[in-house]
Amino acid sequence: MTTITLNNGEEVFFKDDGQSRPINGQIRSFDDNHRLVFSHQQSNSLELHEAGDIIFRTGPGQPPLERMRVDTTGNIGIGTGPGPAAKLEIKGDLKLELGTAVNEGSLVICVAGY
């Protein structure tokens, strides 16, 4: 195993790997279940490849609080913790600006206690 230690101001750069799907670099786990891919030349993108859920945490605690999760089925939960039950599940306040349109399907708003 190689350890890279960076001093203040130092950077790590990645080079195209020359394969048929060129990338500018990646960070991945030994078991290949977790991968961060930098900047495909065609799309100039950042991709996160994960075999399990993708969890976003913030805050000073250890571990920091879970704020958002994308599960393996593609459901997104904000403030819900594990197992969002819909394509988008939000627990807490939601703000929609004027001009937001729902063109297909339906929009169902459930207010707790009503």
C-alpha positions, 0 to 999 in steps of 0.5 A, spaced: 500 500 500 502 506 498 500 512 502 501 519 499 502 525 504 500 532 501 503 538 505 499 545 505 498 547 497 500 541 494 496 537 489 495 531 486 494 530 478 491 524 474 493 522 467 489 519 462 489 512 462 489 511 455 484 506 455 478 506 450 474 510 455 479 515 457 479 518 464 483 523 467 484 519 473 480 515 479 480 514 486 477 507 487 477 501 493 481 495 492 475 491 491 472 496 486 466 497 489 467 504 491 470 509 485 470 516 484 472 518 476 474 524 474 473 528 468 471 524 462 474 527 456 467 527 452 463 529 458 467 533 463 464 530 468 465 527 475 462 520 477 461 517 483 460 509 482 458 506 489 455 498 490 451 501 496 448 507 498 451 514 497 450 518 504 452 525 505 454 527 512 455 534 515 456 537 522 461 537 527 459 530 530 463 524 530 460 521 525 457 527 522 449 527 521 446 524 515 443 529 511 441 526 504 442 519 501 441 516 494 440 508 495 441 503 490 434 503 487 435 510 485 431 513 491 433 520 494 432 521 501 433 528 504 433 528 512 430 521 512 435 516 514 436 509 511 431 507 506 427 513 502 421 510 500 420 514 494 424 517 488 424 523 492 422 523 500 423 529 504 423 530 511 422 537 514 421 543 510 421 544 503 421 550 499 418 551 492 419 557 488 414 560 484 414 558 476 415 551 478 411 547 474 408 539 474 407 537 467 406 530 467 403 526 472 401 528 479 403 532 485 401 530 492 402 534 498 401 530 505 401 535 511 402 531 517 397 532 522 391 534 517 
